[in-house]
Amino acid sequence: MSRTILTIVGVVLAVWLAMTVVGAILSMMKTFLFIGFVAVVVVLAVTAVSKMTKSR
């Protein structure tokens, strides 16, 4: 009986750990995507400003 209970508890903990890891990875990817988007916007803004000052 205790072996069955420990097996069920082990499965529940494994599923919980898997969901936690998946959530952490997705959160990290969203953060990196946002930082990359901001970097691209900054590069485009600096490029546009530098081209406008050269043409004058």
All heavy atoms as atom14 arrays in JSON, in Angstrom:
{
  "sequence": "MSRTILTIVGVVLAVWLAMTVVGAILSMMKTFLFIGFVAVVVVLAVTAVSKMTKSR",
  "atom14_mask": [
    [1, 1, 1, 1, 1, 1, 1, 1, 0, 0, 0, 0, 0, 0],
    [1, 1, 1, 1, 1, 1, 0, 0, 0, 0, 0, 0, 0, 0],
    [1, 1, 1, 1, 1, 1, 1, 1, 1, 1, 1, 0, 0, 0],
    [1, 1, 1, 1, 1, 1, 1, 0, 0, 0, 0, 0, 0, 0],
    [1, 1, 1, 1, 1, 1, 1, 1, 0, 0, 0, 0, 0, 0],
    [1, 1, 1, 1, 1, 1, 1, 1, 0, 0, 0, 0, 0, 0],
    [1, 1, 1, 1, 1, 1, 1, 0, 0, 0, 0, 0, 0, 0],
    [1, 1, 1, 1, 1, 1, 1, 1, 0, 0, 0, 0, 0, 0],
    [1, 1, 1, 1, 1, 1, 1, 0, 0, 0, 0, 0, 0, 0],
    [1, 1, 1, 1, 0, 0, 0, 0, 0, 0, 0, 0, 0, 0],
    [1, 1, 1, 1, 1, 1, 1, 0, 0, 0, 0, 0, 0, 0],
    [1, 1, 1, 1, 1, 1, 1, 0, 0, 0, 0, 0, 0, 0],
    [1, 1, 1, 1, 1, 1, 1, 1, 0, 0, 0, 0, 0, 0],
    [1, 1, 1, 1, 1, 0, 0, 0, 0, 0, 0, 0, 0, 0],
    [1, 1, 1, 1, 1, 1, 1, 0, 0, 0, 0, 0, 0, 0],
    [1, 1, 1, 1, 1, 1, 1, 1, 1, 1, 1, 1, 1, 1],
    [1, 1, 1, 1, 1, 1, 1, 1, 0, 0, 0, 0, 0, 0],
    [1, 1, 1, 1, 1, 0, 0, 0, 0, 0, 0, 0, 0, 0],
    [1, 1, 1, 1, 1, 1, 1, 1, 0, 0, 0, 0, 0, 0],
    [1, 1, 1, 1, 1, 1, 1, 0, 0, 0, 0, 0, 0, 0],
    [1, 1, 1, 1, 1, 1, 1, 0, 0, 0, 0, 0, 0, 0],
    [1, 1, 1, 1, 1, 1, 1, 0, 0, 0, 0, 0, 0, 0],
    [1, 1, 1, 1, 0, 0, 0, 0, 0, 0, 0, 0, 0, 0],
    [1, 1, 1, 1, 1, 0, 0, 0, 0, 0, 0, 0, 0, 0],
    [1, 1, 1, 1, 1, 1, 1, 1, 0, 0, 0, 0, 0, 0],
    [1, 1, 1, 1, 1, 1, 1, 1, 0, 0, 0, 0, 0, 0],
    [1, 1, 1, 1, 1, 1, 0, 0, 0, 0, 0, 0, 0, 0],
    [1, 1, 1, 1, 1, 1, 1, 1, 0, 0, 0, 0, 0, 0],
    [1, 1, 1, 1, 1, 1, 1, 1, 0, 0, 0, 0, 0, 0],
    [1, 1, 1, 1, 1, 1, 1, 1, 1, 0, 0, 0, 0, 0],
    [1, 1, 1, 1, 1, 1, 1, 0, 0, 0, 0, 0, 0, 0],
    [1, 1, 1, 1, 1, 1, 1, 1, 1, 1, 1, 0, 0, 0],
    [1, 1, 1, 1, 1, 1, 1, 1, 0, 0, 0, 0, 0, 0],
    [1, 1, 1, 1, 1, 1, 1, 1, 1, 1, 1, 0, 0, 0],
    [1, 1, 1, 1, 1, 1, 1, 1, 0, 0, 0, 0, 0, 0],
    [1, 1, 1, 1, 0, 0, 0, 0, 0, 0, 0, 0, 0, 0],
    [1, 1, 1, 1, 1, 1, 1, 1, 1, 1, 1, 0, 0, 0],
    [1, 1, 1, 1, 1, 1, 1, 0, 0, 0, 0, 0, 0, 0],
    [1, 1, 1, 1, 1, 0, 0, 0, 0, 0, 0, 0, 0, 0],
    [1, 1, 1, 1, 1, 1, 1, 0, 0, 0, 0, 0, 0, 0],
    [1, 1, 1, 1, 1, 1, 1, 0, 0, 0, 0, 0, 0, 0],
    [1, 1, 1, 1, 1, 1, 1, 0, 0, 0, 0, 0, 0, 0],
    [1, 1, 1, 1, 1, 1, 1, 0, 0, 0, 0, 0, 0, 0],
    [1, 1, 1, 1, 1, 1, 1, 1, 0, 0, 0, 0, 0, 0],
    [1, 1, 1, 1, 1, 0, 0, 0, 0, 0, 0, 0, 0, 0],
    [1, 1, 1, 1, 1, 1, 1, 0, 0, 0, 0, 0, 0, 0],
    [1, 1, 1, 1, 1, 1, 1, 0, 0, 0, 0, 0, 0, 0],
    [1, 1, 1, 1, 1, 0, 0, 0, 0, 0, 0, 0, 0, 0],
    [1, 1, 1, 1, 1, 1, 1, 0, 0, 0, 0, 0, 0, 0],
    [1, 1, 1, 1, 1, 1, 0, 0, 0, 0, 0, 0, 0, 0],
    [1, 1, 1, 1, 1, 1, 1, 1, 1, 0, 0, 0, 0, 0],
    [1, 1, 1, 1, 1, 1, 1, 1, 0, 0, 0, 0, 0, 0],
    [1, 1, 1, 1, 1, 1, 1, 0, 0, 0, 0, 0, 0, 0],
    [1, 1, 1, 1, 1, 1, 1, 1, 1, 0, 0, 0, 0, 0],
    [1, 1, 1, 1, 1, 1, 0, 0, 0, 0, 0, 0, 0, 0],
    [1, 1, 1, 1, 1, 1, 1, 1, 1, 1, 1, 0, 0, 0]
  ],
  "atom14_positions": [
    [[0.82, -1.2, 0.0], [0.0, 0.0, 0.0], [0.87, 1.26, 0.0], [0.59, 2.19, -0.74], [-0.91, -0.03, 1.23], [-1.82, 1.16, 1.36], [-3.07, 1.09, 0.07], [-3.97, 2.55, 0.46], [0.0, 0.0, 0.0], [0.0, 0.0, 0.0], [0.0, 0.0, 0.0], [0.0, 0.0, 0.0], [0.0, 0.0, 0.0], [0.0, 0.0, 0.0]],
    [[1.89, 1.28, 0.85], [2.74, 2.48, 0.91], [3.54, 2.65, -0.38], [3.84, 3.77, -0.79], [3.68, 2.41, 2.11], [4.57, 1.33, 1.96], [0.0, 0.0, 0.0], [0.0, 0.0, 0.0], [0.0, 0.0, 0.0], [0.0, 0.0, 0.0], [0.0, 0.0, 0.0], [0.0, 0.0, 0.0], [0.0, 0.0, 0.0], [0.0, 0.0, 0.0]],
    [[3.87, 1.53, -1.03], [4.6, 1.62, -2.3], [3.73, 2.3, -3.37], [4.23, 3.12, -4.16], [5.01, 0.22, -2.75], [5.84, 0.22, -4.01], [6.26, -1.21, -4.36], [6.9, -1.23, -5.65], [8.19, -1.38, -5.83], [8.97, -1.52, -4.78], [8.7, -1.41, -7.02], [0.0, 0.0, 0.0], [0.0, 0.0, 0.0], [0.0, 0.0, 0.0]],
    [[2.45, 2.0, -3.4], [1.54, 2.63, -4.35], [1.42, 4.13, -4.07], [1.47, 4.95, -5.01], [0.14, 1.98, -4.26], [0.28, 0.59, -4.44], [-0.79, 2.55, -5.3], [0.0, 0.0, 0.0], [0.0, 0.0, 0.0], [0.0, 0.0, 0.0], [0.0, 0.0, 0.0], [0.0, 0.0, 0.0], [0.0, 0.0, 0.0], [0.0, 0.0, 0.0]],
    [[1.3, 4.48, -2.81], [1.18, 5.9, -2.45], [2.46, 6.65, -2.82], [2.41, 7.75, -3.38], [0.86, 6.04, -0.95], [-0.53, 5.5, -0.66], [0.98, 7.5, -0.51], [-0.88, 5.44, 0.81], [0.0, 0.0, 0.0], [0.0, 0.0, 0.0], [0.0, 0.0, 0.0], [0.0, 0.0, 0.0], [0.0, 0.0, 0.0], [0.0, 0.0, 0.0]],
    [[3.61, 6.05, -2.53], [4.88, 6.7, -2.87], [5.05, 6.83, -4.39], [5.61, 7.82, -4.87], [6.04, 5.93, -2.26], [6.2, 6.05, -0.75], [7.34, 5.16, -0.26], [6.42, 7.48, -0.34], [0.0, 0.0, 0.0], [0.0, 0.0, 0.0], [0.0, 0.0, 0.0], [0.0, 0.0, 0.0], [0.0, 0.0, 0.0], [0.0, 0.0, 0.0]],
    [[4.57, 5.86, -5.14], [4.63, 5.94, -6.6], [3.76, 7.09, -7.1], [4.19, 7.87, -7.98], [4.16, 4.62, -7.23], [4.98, 3.56, -6.74], [4.25, 4.68, -8.74], [0.0, 0.0, 0.0], [0.0, 0.0, 0.0], [0.0, 0.0, 0.0], [0.0, 0.0, 0.0], [0.0, 0.0, 0.0], [0.0, 0.0, 0.0], [0.0, 0.0, 0.0]],
    [[2.57, 7.22, -6.56], [1.68, 8.31, -6.97], [2.28, 9.66, -6.61], [2.27, 10.6, -7.41], [0.28, 8.12, -6.33], [-0.39, 6.9, -6.93], [-0.57, 9.36, -6.53], [-1.67, 6.49, -6.23], [0.0, 0.0, 0.0], [0.0, 0.0, 0.0], [0.0, 0.0, 0.0], [0.0, 0.0, 0.0], [0.0, 0.0, 0.0], [0.0, 0.0, 0.0]],
    [[2.83, 9.76, -5.4], [3.47, 11.02, -4.98], [4.67, 11.33, -5.89], [4.88, 12.48, -6.28], [3.9, 10.93, -3.5], [4.78, 12.11, -3.12], [2.68, 10.87, -2.6], [0.0, 0.0, 0.0], [0.0, 0.0, 0.0], [0.0, 0.0, 0.0], [0.0, 0.0, 0.0], [0.0, 0.0, 0.0], [0.0, 0.0, 0.0], [0.0, 0.0, 0.0]],
    [[5.43, 10.33, -6.25], [6.57, 10.52, -7.15], [6.14, 11.01, -8.52], [6.77, 11.9, -9.1], [0.0, 0.0, 0.0], [0.0, 0.0, 0.0], [0.0, 0.0, 0.0], [0.0, 0.0, 0.0], [0.0, 0.0, 0.0], [0.0, 0.0, 0.0], [0.0, 0.0, 0.0], [0.0, 0.0, 0.0], [0.0, 0.0, 0.0], [0.0, 0.0, 0.0]],
    [[5.07, 10.45, -9.04], [4.57, 10.87, -10.36], [4.07, 12.31, -10.29], [4.34, 13.12, -11.19], [3.46, 9.91, -10.84], [2.73, 10.48, -12.04], [4.05, 8.56, -11.17], [0.0, 0.0, 0.0], [0.0, 0.0, 0.0], [0.0, 0.0, 0.0], [0.0, 0.0, 0.0], [0.0, 0.0, 0.0], [0.0, 0.0, 0.0], [0.0, 0.0, 0.0]],
    [[3.34, 12.64, -9.22], [2.84, 14.01, -9.07], [4.0, 15.0, -8.98], [3.98, 16.07, -9.61], [1.91, 14.11, -7.84], [1.6, 15.55, -7.49], [0.63, 13.33, -8.07], [0.0, 0.0, 0.0], [0.0, 0.0, 0.0], [0.0, 0.0, 0.0], [0.0, 0.0, 0.0], [0.0, 0.0, 0.0], [0.0, 0.0, 0.0], [0.0, 0.0, 0.0]],
    [[5.02, 14.66, -8.2], [6.18, 15.54, -8.1], [6.92, 15.68, -9.43], [7.4, 16.76, -9.77], [7.13, 15.04, -7.02], [6.66, 15.28, -5.58], [7.63, 14.61, -4.61], [6.56, 16.75, -5.28], [0.0, 0.0, 0.0], [0.0, 0.0, 0.0], [0.0, 0.0, 0.0], [0.0, 0.0, 0.0], [0.0, 0.0, 0.0], [0.0, 0.0, 0.0]],
    [[7.02, 14.59, -10.18], [7.69, 14.66, -11.48], [6.93, 15.55, -12.45], [7.53, 16.35, -13.18], [7.84, 13.25, -12.05], [0.0, 0.0, 0.0], [0.0, 0.0, 0.0], [0.0, 0.0, 0.0], [0.0, 0.0, 0.0], [0.0, 0.0, 0.0], [0.0, 0.0, 0.0], [0.0, 0.0, 0.0], [0.0, 0.0, 0.0], [0.0, 0.0, 0.0]],
    [[5.6, 15.43, -12.46], [4.79, 16.28, -13.34], [4.91, 17.74, -12.91], [5.04, 18.63, -13.75], [3.31, 15.8, -13.33], [2.41, 16.81, -14.01], [3.2, 14.45, -14.0], [0.0, 0.0, 0.0], [0.0, 0.0, 0.0], [0.0, 0.0, 0.0], [0.0, 0.0, 0.0], [0.0, 0.0, 0.0], [0.0, 0.0, 0.0], [0.0, 0.0, 0.0]],
    [[4.87, 17.99, -11.61], [5.01, 19.36, -11.11], [6.35, 19.95, -11.5], [6.44, 21.1, -11.93], [4.85, 19.36, -9.58], [5.12, 20.68, -8.96], [4.3, 21.78, -8.97], [6.3, 21.08, -8.29], [4.91, 22.82, -8.32], [6.14, 22.42, -7.89], [7.49, 20.42, -7.97], [7.12, 23.11, -7.2], [8.46, 21.12, -7.28], [8.28, 22.44, -6.9]],
    [[7.42, 19.16, -11.36], [8.75, 19.64, -11.73], [8.83, 19.93, -13.22], [9.39, 20.95, -13.65], [9.81, 18.61, -11.33], [11.24, 18.98, -11.67], [11.68, 20.19, -10.87], [12.17, 17.81, -11.4], [0.0, 0.0, 0.0], [0.0, 0.0, 0.0], [0.0, 0.0, 0.0], [0.0, 0.0, 0.0], [0.0, 0.0, 0.0], [0.0, 0.0, 0.0]],
    [[8.25, 19.05, -14.03], [8.27, 19.27, -15.48], [7.53, 20.55, -15.85], [8.02, 21.34, -16.68], [7.66, 18.06, -16.19], [0.0, 0.0, 0.0], [0.0, 0.0, 0.0], [0.0, 0.0, 0.0], [0.0, 0.0, 0.0], [0.0, 0.0, 0.0], [0.0, 0.0, 0.0], [0.0, 0.0, 0.0], [0.0, 0.0, 0.0], [0.0, 0.0, 0.0]],
    [[6.38, 20.77, -15.25], [5.62, 22.0, -15.55], [6.38, 23.24, -15.09], [6.36, 24.28, -15.76], [4.25, 21.95, -14.87], [3.33, 20.92, -15.45], [3.0, 21.29, -17.18], [2.01, 19.9, -17.62], [0.0, 0.0, 0.0], [0.0, 0.0, 0.0], [0.0, 0.0, 0.0], [0.0, 0.0, 0.0], [0.0, 0.0, 0.0], [0.0, 0.0, 0.0]],
    [[7.05, 23.16, -13.95], [7.83, 24.29, -13.45], [8.98, 24.61, -14.4], [9.23, 25.78, -14.71], [8.37, 23.98, -12.04], [7.28, 23.67, -11.19], [9.14, 25.15, -11.48], [0.0, 0.0, 0.0], [0.0, 0.0, 0.0], [0.0, 0.0, 0.0], [0.0, 0.0, 0.0], [0.0, 0.0, 0.0], [0.0, 0.0, 0.0], [0.0, 0.0, 0.0]],
    [[9.66, 23.59, -14.87], [10.79, 23.8, -15.78], [10.31, 24.38, -17.11], [10.92, 25.31, -17.64], [11.56, 22.47, -15.99], [12.53, 22.58, -17.13], [12.27, 22.08, -14.71], [0.0, 0.0, 0.0], [0.0, 0.0, 0.0], [0.0, 0.0, 0.0], [0.0, 0.0, 0.0], [0.0, 0.0, 0.0], [0.0, 0.0, 0.0], [0.0, 0.0, 0.0]],
    [[9.2, 23.86, -17.62], [8.66, 24.38, -18.88], [8.26, 25.85, -18.71], [8.55, 26.69, -19.58], [7.46, 23.52, -19.36], [6.7, 24.21, -20.47], [7.94, 22.16, -19.82], [0.0, 0.0, 0.0], [0.0, 0.0, 0.0], [0.0, 0.0, 0.0], [0.0, 0.0, 0.0], [0.0, 0.0, 0.0], [0.0, 0.0, 0.0], [0.0, 0.0, 0.0]],
    [[7.62, 26.19, -17.6], [7.25, 27.58, -17.35], [8.46, 28.49, -17.24], [8.45, 29.61, -17.76], [0.0, 0.0, 0.0], [0.0, 0.0, 0.0], [0.0, 0.0, 0.0], [0.0, 0.0, 0.0], [0.0, 0.0, 0.0], [0.0, 0.0, 0.0], [0.0, 0.0, 0.0], [0.0, 0.0, 0.0], [0.0, 0.0, 0.0], [0.0, 0.0, 0.0]],
    [[9.51, 28.02, -16.59], [10.72, 28.83, -16.45], [11.39, 29.06, -17.8], [11.85, 30.16, -18.11], [11.68, 28.16, -15.49], [0.0, 0.0, 0.0], [0.0, 0.0, 0.0], [0.0, 0.0, 0.0], [0.0, 0.0, 0.0], [0.0, 0.0, 0.0], [0.0, 0.0, 0.0], [0.0, 0.0, 0.0], [0.0, 0.0, 0.0], [0.0, 0.0, 0.0]],
    [[11.43, 28.02, -18.62], [12.05, 28.15, -19.94], [11.25, 29.11, -20.82], [11.82, 29.97, -21.51], [12.21, 26.77, -20.61], [13.28, 25.97, -19.87], [12.56, 26.9, -22.08], [13.41, 24.54, -20.33], [0.0, 0.0, 0.0], [0.0, 0.0, 0.0], [0.0, 0.0, 0.0], [0.0, 0.0, 0.0], [0.0, 0.0, 0.0], [0.0, 0.0, 0.0]],
    [[9.92, 29.01, -20.79], [9.1, 29.92, -21.59], [9.24, 31.35, -21.11], [9.31, 32.28, -21.93], [7.64, 29.48, -21.54], [7.31, 28.22, -22.32], [5.84, 27.85, -22.13], [7.62, 28.39, -23.79], [0.0, 0.0, 0.0], [0.0, 0.0, 0.0], [0.0, 0.0, 0.0], [0.0, 0.0, 0.0], [0.0, 0.0, 0.0], [0.0, 0.0, 0.0]],
    [[9.32, 31.55, -19.82], [9.5, 32.9, -19.27], [10.84, 33.47, -19.7], [10.93, 34.65, -20.07], [9.4, 32.84, -17.75], [9.66, 34.09, -17.21], [0.0, 0.0, 0.0], [0.0, 0.0, 0.0], [0.0, 0.0, 0.0], [0.0, 0.0, 0.0], [0.0, 0.0, 0.0], [0.0, 0.0, 0.0], [0.0, 0.0, 0.0], [0.0, 0.0, 0.0]],
    [[11.88, 32.66, -19.68], [13.21, 33.11, -20.1], [13.21, 33.48, -21.58], [13.78, 34.5, -21.97], [14.23, 32.01, -19.82], [15.65, 32.37, -20.13], [16.82, 31.08, -19.69], [16.19, 29.7, -20.61], [0.0, 0.0, 0.0], [0.0, 0.0, 0.0], [0.0, 0.0, 0.0], [0.0, 0.0, 0.0], [0.0, 0.0, 0.0], [0.0, 0.0, 0.0]],
    [[12.55, 32.66, -22.39], [12.49, 32.95, -23.83], [11.74, 34.25, -24.11], [12.15, 35.03, -24.97], [11.83, 31.79, -24.58], [12.66, 30.56, -24.61], [14.25, 30.89, -25.37], [14.61, 29.33, -26.07], [0.0, 0.0, 0.0], [0.0, 0.0, 0.0], [0.0, 0.0, 0.0], [0.0, 0.0, 0.0], [0.0, 0.0, 0.0], [0.0, 0.0, 0.0]],
    [[10.65, 34.48, -23.39], [9.91, 35.73, -23.57], [10.77, 36.92, -23.18], [10.75, 37.96, -23.87], [8.63, 35.72, -22.74], [7.53, 34.87, -23.32], [6.19, 35.14, -22.64], [6.23, 34.7, -21.2], [4.91, 34.79, -20.54], [0.0, 0.0, 0.0], [0.0, 0.0, 0.0], [0.0, 0.0, 0.0], [0.0, 0.0, 0.0], [0.0, 0.0, 0.0]],
    [[11.53, 36.79, -22.11], [12.41, 37.88, -21.68], [13.48, 38.15, -22.73], [13.73, 39.31, -23.09], [13.06, 37.53, -20.34], [12.04, 37.29, -19.38], [13.96, 38.65, -19.86], [0.0, 0.0, 0.0], [0.0, 0.0, 0.0], [0.0, 0.0, 0.0], [0.0, 0.0, 0.0], [0.0, 0.0, 0.0], [0.0, 0.0, 0.0], [0.0, 0.0, 0.0]],
    [[14.11, 37.09, -23.24], [15.14, 37.28, -24.27], [14.54, 37.88, -25.54], [15.17, 38.71, -26.2], [15.81, 35.95, -24.6], [16.76, 35.47, -23.52], [17.14, 34.15, -23.46], [17.25, 36.34, -22.57], [18.0, 33.7, -22.47], [18.12, 35.91, -21.58], [18.5, 34.58, -21.53], [0.0, 0.0, 0.0], [0.0, 0.0, 0.0], [0.0, 0.0, 0.0]],
    [[13.33, 37.47, -25.91], [12.67, 38.01, -27.1], [12.41, 39.5, -26.92], [12.65, 40.29, -27.84], [11.37, 37.26, -27.36], [10.61, 37.64, -28.62], [11.41, 37.25, -29.85], [9.25, 36.97, -28.65], [0.0, 0.0, 0.0], [0.0, 0.0, 0.0], [0.0, 0.0, 0.0], [0.0, 0.0, 0.0], [0.0, 0.0, 0.0], [0.0, 0.0, 0.0]],
    [[11.94, 39.9, -25.73], [11.68, 41.31, -25.47], [12.97, 42.12, -25.51], [13.02, 43.21, -26.1], [10.99, 41.47, -24.12], [10.69, 42.89, -23.77], [9.69, 43.59, -24.42], [11.44, 43.54, -22.8], [9.43, 44.9, -24.1], [11.19, 44.86, -22.48], [10.18, 45.55, -23.13], [0.0, 0.0, 0.0], [0.0, 0.0, 0.0], [0.0, 0.0, 0.0]],
    [[14.04, 41.61, -24.89], [15.32, 42.32, -24.9], [15.85, 42.44, -26.33], [16.36, 43.49, -26.73], [16.33, 41.61, -23.98], [15.91, 41.76, -22.52], [17.74, 42.14, -24.19], [16.72, 40.93, -21.55], [0.0, 0.0, 0.0], [0.0, 0.0, 0.0], [0.0, 0.0, 0.0], [0.0, 0.0, 0.0], [0.0, 0.0, 0.0], [0.0, 0.0, 0.0]],
    [[15.71, 41.38, -27.12], [16.14, 41.43, -28.52], [15.35, 42.44, -29.33], [15.9, 43.16, -30.16], [0.0, 0.0, 0.0], [0.0, 0.0, 0.0], [0.0, 0.0, 0.0], [0.0, 0.0, 0.0], [0.0, 0.0, 0.0], [0.0, 0.0, 0.0], [0.0, 0.0, 0.0], [0.0, 0.0, 0.0], [0.0, 0.0, 0.0], [0.0, 0.0, 0.0]],
    [[14.03, 42.5, -29.06], [13.18, 43.47, -29.77], [13.59, 44.9, -29.44], [13.7, 45.74, -30.32], [11.72, 43.22, -29.41], [10.76, 44.18, -30.06], [10.5, 44.11, -31.41], [10.14, 45.17, -29.31], [9.63, 45.0, -32.02], [9.27, 46.06, -29.9], [9.02, 45.98, -31.26], [0.0, 0.0, 0.0], [0.0, 0.0, 0.0], [0.0, 0.0, 0.0]],
    [[13.84, 45.16, -28.17], [14.28, 46.5, -27.76], [15.62, 46.84, -28.4], [15.84, 47.97, -28.86], [14.35, 46.6, -26.22], [15.04, 47.87, -25.77], [12.95, 46.51, -25.62], [0.0, 0.0, 0.0], [0.0, 0.0, 0.0], [0.0, 0.0, 0.0], [0.0, 0.0, 0.0], [0.0, 0.0, 0.0], [0.0, 0.0, 0.0], [0.0, 0.0, 0.0]],
    [[16.53, 45.87, -28.47], [17.84, 46.11, -29.09], [17.69, 46.45, -30.57], [18.37, 47.35, -31.07], [18.73, 44.89, -28.89], [0.0, 0.0, 0.0], [0.0, 0.0, 0.0], [0.0, 0.0, 0.0], [0.0, 0.0, 0.0], [0.0, 0.0, 0.0], [0.0, 0.0, 0.0], [0.0, 0.0, 0.0], [0.0, 0.0, 0.0], [0.0, 0.0, 0.0]],
    [[16.81, 45.74, -31.26], [16.59, 46.02, -32.69], [16.01, 47.42, -32.87], [16.42, 48.16, -33.78], [15.67, 44.95, -33.32], [15.17, 45.37, -34.67], [16.4, 43.63, -33.41], [0.0, 0.0, 0.0], [0.0, 0.0, 0.0], [0.0, 0.0, 0.0], [0.0, 0.0, 0.0], [0.0, 0.0, 0.0], [0.0, 0.0, 0.0], [0.0, 0.0, 0.0]],
    [[15.07, 47.81, -32.03], [14.48, 49.15, -32.13], [15.55, 50.22, -31.88], [15.6, 51.22, -32.6], [13.3, 49.28, -31.14], [12.86, 50.73, -31.0], [12.14, 48.41, -31.58], [0.0, 0.0, 0.0], [0.0, 0.0, 0.0], [0.0, 0.0, 0.0], [0.0, 0.0, 0.0], [0.0, 0.0, 0.0], [0.0, 0.0, 0.0], [0.0, 0.0, 0.0]],
    [[16.41, 50.01, -30.9], [17.47, 50.98, -30.62], [18.43, 51.08, -31.8], [18.81, 52.18, -32.21], [18.22, 50.6, -29.32], [19.5, 51.4, -29.17], [17.31, 50.8, -28.12], [0.0, 0.0, 0.0], [0.0, 0.0, 0.0], [0.0, 0.0, 0.0], [0.0, 0.0, 0.0], [0.0, 0.0, 0.0], [0.0, 0.0, 0.0], [0.0, 0.0, 0.0]],
    [[18.81, 49.95, -32.37], [19.73, 49.98, -33.52], [19.09, 50.7, -34.7], [19.74, 51.51, -35.38], [20.15, 48.53, -33.91], [20.81, 48.51, -35.27], [21.07, 47.97, -32.85], [0.0, 0.0, 0.0], [0.0, 0.0, 0.0], [0.0, 0.0, 0.0], [0.0, 0.0, 0.0], [0.0, 0.0, 0.0], [0.0, 0.0, 0.0], [0.0, 0.0, 0.0]],
    [[17.82, 50.43, -34.96], [17.14, 51.11, -36.07], [17.03, 52.61, -35.81], [17.22, 53.41, -36.74], [15.75, 50.51, -36.28], [15.73, 49.1, -36.87], [14.31, 48.57, -36.94], [16.36, 49.08, -38.25], [0.0, 0.0, 0.0], [0.0, 0.0, 0.0], [0.0, 0.0, 0.0], [0.0, 0.0, 0.0], [0.0, 0.0, 0.0], [0.0, 0.0, 0.0]],
    [[16.76, 53.0, -34.58], [16.65, 54.43, -34.26], [18.0, 55.12, -34.43], [18.09, 56.21, -35.01], [16.13, 54.6, -32.84], [0.0, 0.0, 0.0], [0.0, 0.0, 0.0], [0.0, 0.0, 0.0], [0.0, 0.0, 0.0], [0.0, 0.0, 0.0], [0.0, 0.0, 0.0], [0.0, 0.0, 0.0], [0.0, 0.0, 0.0], [0.0, 0.0, 0.0]],
    [[19.06, 54.51, -33.95], [20.4, 55.11, -34.07], [20.8, 55.19, -35.54], [21.36, 56.2, -35.99], [21.43, 54.3, -33.26], [22.85, 54.7, -33.6], [21.16, 54.47, -31.77], [0.0, 0.0, 0.0], [0.0, 0.0, 0.0], [0.0, 0.0, 0.0], [0.0, 0.0, 0.0], [0.0, 0.0, 0.0], [0.0, 0.0, 0.0], [0.0, 0.0, 0.0]],
    [[20.5, 54.16, -36.31], [20.81, 54.18, -37.74], [20.05, 55.29, -38.46], [20.61, 56.02, -39.28], [20.48, 52.81, -38.37], [21.19, 51.8, -37.67], [20.85, 52.79, -39.83], [0.0, 0.0, 0.0], [0.0, 0.0, 0.0], [0.0, 0.0, 0.0], [0.0, 0.0, 0.0], [0.0, 0.0, 0.0], [0.0, 0.0, 0.0], [0.0, 0.0, 0.0]],
    [[18.78, 55.43, -38.13], [17.97, 56.47, -38.78], [18.48, 57.85, -38.42], [18.59, 58.73, -39.29], [16.51, 56.31, -38.38], [0.0, 0.0, 0.0], [0.0, 0.0, 0.0], [0.0, 0.0, 0.0], [0.0, 0.0, 0.0], [0.0, 0.0, 0.0], [0.0, 0.0, 0.0], [0.0, 0.0, 0.0], [0.0, 0.0, 0.0], [0.0, 0.0, 0.0]],
    [[18.82, 58.07, -37.17], [19.32, 59.38, -36.74], [20.66, 59.69, -37.4], [20.91, 60.8, -37.86], [19.42, 59.45, -35.21], [20.21, 60.67, -34.76], [18.03, 59.45, -34.59], [0.0, 0.0, 0.0], [0.0, 0.0, 0.0], [0.0, 0.0, 0.0], [0.0, 0.0, 0.0], [0.0, 0.0, 0.0], [0.0, 0.0, 0.0], [0.0, 0.0, 0.0]],
    [[21.54, 58.7, -37.48], [22.85, 58.93, -38.09], [22.73, 59.21, -39.6], [23.49, 60.01, -40.13], [23.78, 57.76, -37.84], [23.36, 56.63, -38.55], [0.0, 0.0, 0.0], [0.0, 0.0, 0.0], [0.0, 0.0, 0.0], [0.0, 0.0, 0.0], [0.0, 0.0, 0.0], [0.0, 0.0, 0.0], [0.0, 0.0, 0.0], [0.0, 0.0, 0.0]],
    [[21.77, 58.57, -40.26], [21.6, 58.83, -41.69], [21.0, 60.21, -41.92], [21.32, 60.87, -42.91], [20.72, 57.76, -42.33], [21.47, 56.45, -42.52], [20.67, 55.46, -43.32], [21.5, 54.2, -43.5], [20.85, 53.24, -44.36], [0.0, 0.0, 0.0], [0.0, 0.0, 0.0], [0.0, 0.0, 0.0], [0.0, 0.0, 0.0], [0.0, 0.0, 0.0]],
    [[20.13, 60.65, -41.02], [19.54, 62.0, -41.18], [20.59, 63.07, -40.96], [20.59, 64.08, -41.65], [18.38, 62.19, -40.19], [17.14, 61.46, -40.61], [15.64, 61.93, -39.72], [16.19, 62.19, -38.07], [0.0, 0.0, 0.0], [0.0, 0.0, 0.0], [0.0, 0.0, 0.0], [0.0, 0.0, 0.0], [0.0, 0.0, 0.0], [0.0, 0.0, 0.0]],
    [[21.52, 62.88, -40.03], [22.53, 63.9, -39.79], [23.57, 63.93, -40.91], [24.14, 64.98, -41.19], [23.23, 63.66, -38.44], [23.78, 62.36, -38.42], [22.26, 63.83, -37.29], [0.0, 0.0, 0.0], [0.0, 0.0, 0.0], [0.0, 0.0, 0.0], [0.0, 0.0, 0.0], [0.0, 0.0, 0.0], [0.0, 0.0, 0.0], [0.0, 0.0, 0.0]],
    [[23.84, 62.81, -41.56], [24.81, 62.78, -42.65], [24.26, 63.5, -43.88], [24.99, 64.12, -44.62], [25.14, 61.34, -43.04], [26.13, 60.68, -42.13], [26.45, 59.3, -42.66], [27.38, 58.56, -41.72], [27.65, 57.19, -42.18], [0.0, 0.0, 0.0], [0.0, 0.0, 0.0], [0.0, 0.0, 0.0], [0.0, 0.0, 0.0], [0.0, 0.0, 0.0]],
    [[22.96, 63.42, -44.11], [22.39, 64.01, -45.33], [22.31, 65.52, -45.24], [22.19, 66.19, -46.25], [21.01, 63.43, -45.58], [20.12, 63.8, -44.52], [0.0, 0.0, 0.0], [0.0, 0.0, 0.0], [0.0, 0.0, 0.0], [0.0, 0.0, 0.0], [0.0, 0.0, 0.0], [0.0, 0.0, 0.0], [0.0, 0.0, 0.0], [0.0, 0.0, 0.0]],
    [[22.42, 66.11, -44.08], [22.32, 67.57, -43.96], [23.61, 68.26, -44.23], [24.66, 68.06, -44.14], [21.84, 67.95, -42.57], [20.4, 67.58, -42.4], [19.91, 68.01, -41.05], [18.5, 67.64, -40.95], [17.68, 68.13, -40.06], [18.11, 69.03, -39.22], [16.44, 67.76, -40.02], [0.0, 0.0, 0.0], [0.0, 0.0, 0.0], [0.0, 0.0, 0.0]]
  ]
}
